[in-house]
Amino acid sequence: MKYKIDPAKFSTFLTSCGRFDLLGETIISFQRHFEVDRILVAEDSEDSAAAEQFAQAYPVADVRVNLPKLGQMRSIDAHYAMLSTPYVVHLEDDWGFTRSIDLDAVTRFLEARPDIAVVCIAHRIYDPRFSKGARQETFEGIDYLVWDTDAHPKWFSYSFNPSVARMSLWREVGPFAKFVTEENLSLFLKQRGMRIAMVVPGIADHIGDDRHAHDPFQPKRAKTFLARLQRSIAKRLPFKRNDQQSG
């Protein structure tokens, strides 16, 4: 059965960047399992014509085009600032949803666990090397993996995969762009003793592995052995917040 999303409790928000075919698949599959009045889409491709055409085909999508391009983190900040609900259902443009979930039960789990920064309702298969860093818990009939803060030097304390989060967290520690990367945001929250919970099994499959959307505001991906080695070493160094970045 479809889960009806209460617009007074949840804002449904989605980041996108020019992959309108994948975006359409994401929205169609989401609506197959959730009844939602509006999905706020932050479109970072600067393609206003394609975005307008898409919005006409998908009336549930309130597409806002970033002009100029903002990149993922600043785009999230700009649109989160418009939201007034206590929770956000955060989506991305490359997931195929396979079932619904009781989002009210997820929020009750969040409120029972102030140490959990975000509940990922869909996620990629995690690296089995880190499986010992997660504990399985059940709350109101929903199974979760809850990650230890030392499961990985930087990850498993925040993720922008499809998730449910408290808006109060963003209002407290945001804007997210001052952390530059999702990885640094995760480390910051890890240092505060916060962690990720993942619904298992997830409610969506990733459909965009071969369609990476380049973000010019993010560090380039490591391609050579030396670059990957430097990145691995950096992950084990403490992250020092640069207050100048928040200006």
Disulfide bonds with the S-S distance in Angstrom:
none
